Amino acid sequence: MKTLSRILLGLFLAVGVLVAVANRELVEIGLWPLREKLVAPLFLLIIFLLLVGVLAGLMMGWFSNRRHRTQARHRGAEIDRLEREVARLKGELATFTARPQTAEPPKPADSRALARQQALVDPDSVVPITRAR
């Protein structure tokens, strides 16, 4: 890529030199509301107008891509926030898995409540609860 850009720069400079050599005549440049006139070689006028055109194109491209740059900046901030959240959640998971897990059987009152809830969800699959006297 570097070689290609150097070749293109060399071609561009060669064309610029050829334009400068071929257009050495003096031209008179006058801007309408102003009375003064500028006398300069034609190649300077050509180079100046090319430069103005390139700068205008760069500015138009920069302004038209402003929305994309803004989106990229917001998405980068969102990525940073999500990466911090993932790191925090991984830390919580590590502390959670490091603690010993003790599974306690449900208390009798809790098991009756669970059976009542199951009866509400699926009445056909539940064995009736009998009270111990």
Buried (B, 14 or more C-beta within 10 A) or exposed (E): EEEEEEEEEEEEEEEBEEBBEEBEEEBEEEEEEEEEEEEEBBBBBBBEEEEEEEEEEEEEEEEEEEEEEEEEEEEEEEEEEEEEEEEEEEEEEEEEEEEEEEEEEEEEEEEEEEEEEEBEEEEEEBEEEEEEE
